[in-house]
Amino acid sequence: MTEKTAAIPDTSDQEEDAYDARIQKTGCQEENDTLLICYADKRDWRLCHAEMQAFRNCYQKNKQNAGSQDLEDLERAKKA
C-alpha cells in the first residue's frame, strides 16, 4: 500500500516572501510544511486538525522570533 503525498514545489529560485520569512524565523517551518502537505493531500482543513494544532503551538511559543521589523526591512530591500 502506497501513500500519496503532494510534492512541495521547489521555490529555491523564487524570491522569499514575507510569510515564508516569518515562518522560517519562528523555527516552525517543519510544522508549516507538514500542515500544507496535509491540506494538499486531503483538501479539507478540518482533516488536518492535529497538524494545525502542532503548527499553532510552535508558532505561539516562537512568534517573538518572527520580528515584524525584520520583515519590514526585507520588504524595503526588495523594493530598492
N, C-alpha and C positions, 0 to 999 in steps of 0.2 A: 504494500500500500504506500503510495507516494502522496506527499502533501504539497499542494500548490502554494507557492509563496510569490507574491508580486515582487518584482525586482525594483530596487530603488535606482532611479536613473543616475548616471554618472554626471555630476554637476561640477567636476573639477575645473572645467574651462569656463564656467559661468561666474559672473560677479556674485559676491556674497551679499545677501540681502539682510536687512535689519533683523528680521525674525530669526534667521539662521544664526546670526552673530549673537543674539541674545541667548538662544538655546545653548550654543556652544560655551558661552561664558558661564552659564549656570552649572555646567557639568552634567546636564541631563540629556545629552544627545542620544545616548543609547535608549533611554526610556522613550524619547520622542520618536526615534526610528521604529521601535517596537510597536508603538501606538499607530503610526502611519501604515506600517505593514499590516497590522490587524485590520485597519479600516479598508485598505486596498483589497485584502483577501475576502472580507465579509461584507463590505459595502453597507454597514449598519453600525453606527457608533454605539448603539445600545448593546451590541455583542462584544464590545471592547472595553467593558467597564473596568476589569482588573488592570488592563494596560493604561487606561485613562487615570485610574487612581494612583498607580505607580508613578506616572509622569507628574501628576498633581503634587504628590508627596515630595518628590525630588525637587520640583520647581519651588514649592513653598519653603523648603529648607535652604535653598540656594539662590533665591531670586535677588538677594542683595548683591550677588556677583554679576548680575546682568548689566548693571551700570547704564542707566539712561543717558548719562553724559557721554559715555564712550560711544553709544550708538549715534548720538547727535554728531560727534566728531567724525564717525565713519561716513555718515550721510554727507557732511560738508566736504570731506575728502573726495567722495565720488563726484561731486559737482565741480570741484576745482580742476 
